[in-house]
Amino acid sequence: IIRGIAVTGHQTLDGQQRWEPSGVIQGFDAVTGKLRFAWDMKHPEWTTYPPEGQQWSRGTPNMWTIASGDEALGLVYLPMGNSTVDYWSTMRSPVENSFATSIVALDVTTGKPRWTFQAVKNDVWDYDFGSQPTLIDYKGKAALLVSSKQGDMYVLDRATGKPLTPIGMIKAPGGGVEPEQRAPTQIVSLWQTLRKDRLTESDMWGMSPIDQMICRINFRRASYKGFFTPPEVDRHSIQYPGYNGGTDWGSVAVDPARGVIVANYNDMPNYVRLVPRAEADKKGWFTREQKADMAKSDVRKTDGGGNASRGGKPHAEGAGDPQAETPYAIDVNAGWQMPFTGMLCKQPPYGGIRAIDIATGKTIWDRPFGSARKNGPFGIPSYLPFTIGTPNNGGAVVTAGGLIFIAAATDDLFKAIDLRTGKILWQTALPAGGQATPMVYEQDGRQYVVLMTGGHHFMKTPIGDQVIAWALPTKG
């Protein structure tokens, strides 16, 4: 809410069809609920509702996560997603391409963009922004700290969007099924990145020598040209980092007094293939609406090996997503898991947590994050206490006393970490997954830290509905 305007986007289910509901951004009067503006990127002349008989543009990039804002500037910073669908770009319009995978600074007075910062051009990797930018002070300037799924971190001027930290340009590999659509270059941060070095065959791993051999063979068979390898149809391609980051939802935490950023991150590839429409239909990879219609008409009541909630395989985003109204469905093996065992082909760690000096962008410390406690082959918890670095989603909070509170990892533990060293000082088991960002508050002189333990299907953590608060014991 900025200057009395509640600005909201919405989420559509990824991978269903090209012409999904619009990504229109709306601003409502926070007191009366009246629509004050609507930004439809394809119809900038529309200021509120579409003219009679028309509708907001379908399939445009949306804001599925949360925004941040600057009251003094009257700007809301929108972390924009992709056009639907994620892995086929030929049908996107130039205006969609100009706003996708961008931070858009929207003026709440006019409902129009004031500036745009784009992190990925012509995105076919689902590298949309998954979390809100963070407002910081950077060398005396009002700045915006932006973290991304690619792992890159950028610092922008809040008023203009101008980068305040160095940005470079790399040559992108190109190719794939739409070579004319691929941008020849992409930007990268030269200030700080959570992204690790290029994958090699020696990074392949497994719970047995046979597993490792299979992963090595598949690595050699796949298309992998490094960062920004595009998807293909005749063979799998390797996307590294995968669409879970880097940084996904939760963003980063900042200690302004000490000048430290805390970033938890993922370090996993995706194993990806575009699937021709006829093959996808045989597999039963249909949209939710198509499946519902089939069930009503008693046609093909089998689920085709799919999942009514997505259209294809269960759990992961992109695993058998139909991408209807395009030539290809998409099959994403998120994290590149082995069949049967569910173990990942890349060697651990799969996630980490890092402290970064705001002034220099240099790493202060970097540790694997998440234990093997709730992880193991065949989905069976090992209950082993050692740290391996697990997938994680959900952010951290930093206290004035120099403690980091964070859950996020798939070990279902809530931890207090020393900001200076990265050492775990305290932890407690949660009744469900902690894929959320904690908050801290004070009441009657006592400090509390609160976490929503809801779990998450994608992270395969237990589902719950509890909000839990912790505090130090009172004296006496």
N, C-alpha and C positions, 0 to 999 in steps of 0.2 A: 504494500500500500504506500504510494507516494503522492503527496499533496492531495490526500483524500480520494485517490483513485485506486481501486483494487484491480490490478492487471493480472490477467490469467490466460493461460494457454489450455491445451488439453492433450490427452494421450490417445493415440489409436493403436490398435494391435499391429505390431510389425509384421511385414511380409505377407499380408493377406491379398491385397489387390492394388493395382496402380491408382485407381480413382477412389481412394478412401476419403473419409470426411476431411474437410478443410483444416489447414493449419492456422486459420485466422486467429489473431490476438485481439482480445477484447478488454476494454477498460470500463469498469462500473463505478458509479458514485458509491463510496463506502457507507454513506448514510442512507440514501434513498433507494439504492439498488438500480438506479436508472443507467442504461447503457450510455456512456459518454463518448466512446469511440470504438471503432473496430478497424484493425489493420489487416486488409487482405492484400498481400503483395502483388497479386495479379490485377487488382482493381484499386489502385491508390486513390482514385477519385471518389470511392465510396467512403463516407465518414462514419456511418453507423450501419444500419441494416441494409441488405441488398435491395435494389428496386423490386417492385412487385413482379412476380413471375421469374425472378432470377435467384441464384443461390451463391454463397461464397465458394470460391474456387476450390475444387476437390484435389486431393493428393499433394497439396503444397507442404513445404517444410513446417513442422510444428514445434512447439516448446512443450515437451512432455515432462521435463523436470521443473525445478523451481527457479525463480529469478531473484536478482538482488537489485537495489536501487539507491539513488542518491537524492535525498530530499532537497538539498540546496540547488542542485542542477536541474531537478525535475526530470531525471532520466531513470528509466528502468532498463536493466541490462538483461537481455533475453538470450539464454543459451539455446540456440536453434538446432533442431534435428534435421533430418534428411527429407527429401521428397519420398513419398511412397511410390515404389518399393525401394529397398536399400541397395540391391545388387544388380539393378538394370537401369541405365541412365539415359538411353536414347530418347525416351519420350518426355524428358524434362525440358521445361522452357528455359530460356536465358535468364529470366528474372528468378526462377526457382534456383538455378545454379548460382546466382549472385548472393543469395541469402542462406543457402544450406550450409550446415556445419560452420556457423558463424556466431559471433557475439554481436547482437544488434542493440544499439542504444536507442530506445524509443522515448520520444518526448511525450510526456503525459498531458501536456497542454494541447498539442496538436494531434496526437495519436500517430505521428509519422516518425520514421527513422531519422536520427540525426547523424549517426555514423555506423559503419559496419566493419568488423574485423573477421576475415575468413581464415580458418585454420587449414582446411582441406578443400582443394578444387575438384569438382566433379566426383564427389565421394561415392565409391562403390564398396566400402569396407565397413559400413555402419559405424563410422568414427564420429557420429554426432556428439554434441556436448551433453554430458550426462549429469552435470552438477552446476550449481550457481557460481558465478565469479565472486571473489572475495574483495571487499573494499579495504585497502591498506594505504598507509602513508609510505611513499617511496622517495627518499632523498628530498623531502620537503614538498613533494607533489601529491595531490589527491590521485590515487592510482587504483587500478583494478588488476588483481592477480587472477589469472585464468589458467586452470589446469585442464588437461585434455586426455582423451582415451589413447592418443598416440604417445602419451607420457611427457610431452613438451609442456613447459610452463612459460607463460608470457606475462609481462607487466605492461599495462596500457594506461595512457592518460585518460582519466574518467571523462573529461570534457570533450576530447577530440578523437579518442581511439588510437592515437599515435603510439607506436611501441616505444617504451622507455628502456627496454633491454634489447640486446642484439638479436637479430633474426637473420638467418641465412636461407639460401635457396639451394635445393639439391635437384639433380636430374632424376625424374621418376622413370621406372622401367618401361611403362607402356605395354602394349600388346593386349592380350585377352580377347574376348569376343566382340568388343567395341573399341578397337584401337583408335578410331577417329575421335572418340569421346575422352580419352585419357589425356590429362594435362601433362605437358612435357616436363614441368617442374613443380615442386611443392615446397612450402616453407617449413623450416625447422627452427627451434629455439637454440640459440648459441649461449644462452644464459644458464638454463638448467633443464635437464630432461631426466625423467624416470625410466626412459627406454634403455634397454640393454643392447649389447652388440648384436650383430647379425647372427642368426642361428647357423649352426654347422651340424654335420652328421654326428660329430662326437658329443653333441648335446642330447642325442637320443638316449632313451632310458627305458627301463621296464622292471617288473618284479622278478623276471627270470631272463637268462640269456636269450631264450627264444623270443620273448617280448621285445627285447632290445633289437634283435635281428630284424623282426617284422617292422619295427619303427624305422630302422635304418633303411630298409628296402623301400618303404613308403616315402621316406624323405627323398630318396634318389628319384623315385618315379614322379614325384609332385613337381609342379612348377613353383620355383622359389627364386626370385630375382632380388630379394632383399625387401626393404621397406617399400610399401605401396605396390606389392605384387598384385595384379588384378585377377579376378576370378576367371576360370576357364570352364569349358564344357566337356572336353575330351579327357581331361585328367583333373585330379585335385590340385589346388594351389594352397600354399601356406601363407597365412596372414599373420604377421608378427610385428607388433603386439596385436592380440586379438581384440574383438570389439568390447571386451570388458575392461580394457585399459592395460597400462596406465591407470588413470583415475576415472572412475565411473561415478555413480551417485555418492553423495557424502561430501565431495569437494575436499578442501584442505582446512587445517586449523592454523591460526596465526597468533603468536605471542608478540604483541606490539611493543611491550616494554623491553623484552630481550631481543627483539628483532629476529625471531625464528619462525620458520614455516614448518609445520608437521604434515607430511603427506604419506598416507598409506596407499599402496598401489598393487596392481596385479602384474604378473610376468609370465604370460602364457600365450601360445599361438592358437590360431584356429585353423582347422583343416577343412577346406571349402571346395564345393563343386556346384556349378550351375547344372540344372537337370532339365533336359528338353521337355516341352509340355506333354507330349504323348507319354513319355516315361513317367512323368509325375502323375498323370491321370491314372496310369496302371497301378501306381503305388497307393492311390487313394489320397493324394495330397490336394485336398480341396479346401476352400474357405469355410469358415464356420457357417455362413449363410447357405452355401452349397450343400454342406452336410445336413443342415436342418431341413432343407427342401427335399433332399433325398429320403430322409427319414419319414417326412410327412407323406411323400408319395409312394412309400414302401419300395423305393428303388435303391439297390445296393446298401442294404441296412448294415452290412459289415463296415467297420471303421477303416478298412483298408490298411490296417497297421498304423493308423494315424491317431490323432488326438483332437477331439472336438474343440478344445480350447484354442488350438493354433491351426490345425489343418494337417499337420504331419506328425512327426515324432514328439514324444512328451518332453517336458522340462525346458530344453534350451531354446533361446531365441534363434530362429533361422534353421532349426533342425527339421527339415521337411516343410518349410513355409511355401505355400503355393505360388505366390507372386502372380496371381491371376491377372489377366489382361495384358500380360507380357509373354514373350516367347519361352521364358525359363522360370522354373521354380528354383529354390536354393536349398542346398543341404550343407549346413554348418555343423561341424563337429567342434563344439566350443571347448577349448582347452586341449583339443586333440587327444581324446580318450581312447584307450584300447577297448575293443569289444569284450564282453563278458566280465573282465576284471574291473573295468572302469578306471584303471590307472592311466596316468598321462604319459604321452610319449616323450615329452621334454623332461629332463632331469630337474629336481627341485633346486632352489625354492620357486614357488609359484606366486608368492606375494611377499611384500616387504613393507617396512615403514622407515621413513627417512626424515631427518632434521636438516633444514637448509637455512643458511644465513641470508636474510633478506638483502642486506647491503651488497653482497658479492655474488649471490647465487651459488655459492660453493656448498658442498655437502659437509655437514658437521659430523653426522654418523648415519649409518644405514645398516639395518638389521633385517634378517628374515622375520616374517610376522605370521604367527599362527602355528599351533602344535598339531601333532599327529593324533591327538586324543580322540577325535570323532571321525577320523579319516582312515581308510584302509581299502584293500582289494575287495571287490564284489559289494562295495557299499557297506561293509561291516566295520564298525568302529574298532580301531586298534587299542584305544585307551593308553597308548604310549605317550609319555609326558614330554618327549623331546620336540624341540622346535624344528619344523621343516620349511615353514613359509607356505601358507595355504592361500587359496583364493579368498578375497575379502571385498566386501562392499558395505559402505556406511562410513561416516567420517569420525573425526576425533574432536575433543574439546580440551583446551589447555587452561589450567587455573593460574591465578596470580602466584600461587606457591610453587609453580614449576612442575606440576603433574599433568601428564597426558592421560585422559580417560578415553578408552576406546574398546569396542567389541569387534564388529565387522567380520572377523575371520570365521571360518567354518568349524572351528573348535568349540564354539558356543561358550566362550569365556569372556568375561568382562575384566579388563586389565587397567591397572594404574602403572604408568611408565615414567621414569625419571627423564625429564626433558633434557637434562645436561648430558646423560650417558646412554639413554635408550634402554636401560636396565628395567626389567619388570619388578616392581616393588610389591604388588598385591594383585590377586586375581580371584575371581569367584565364578562358579558354574552358573549358567543361565538355564531356565526351563525351556527356552526356545531360542532360535537364531537371533543374534543381535545385529541384523543388517540395517542399522539405523545410526543416526548421530546423537550422542548424548547431549543433554543440556545441564547447566549448573545454575542454581539460584540460592538465595539466602533468605532465611526467615527467622526473625527473633535472634539474630546473631549466630545462627547455626547454618552451615553450608550443606547443601544437598546436591547430589548428582543423580540424574534421572535418565532412564533408557526405556524405549519401547522395544519389547522382545516379541516381534511378530513373526520372525523367520522369513524364509523366502523360497519359493518353489525352484527358481533358477539355481540358487545356491545349494539346494538340497538340504537345507537345515530345517529342524523341527518347527512347525507352525504354532504360533501362540497368539495371545491377545492381552498380554499383561504389560502394564507400565510399572516399573520398579524404581524405587528411590533408595539411595544409600546415604549414610551420614556417619561421621565419627561419633562414638559414644559420648554422652553428656557427662560432665564431671559429677561425681557423687552418685 
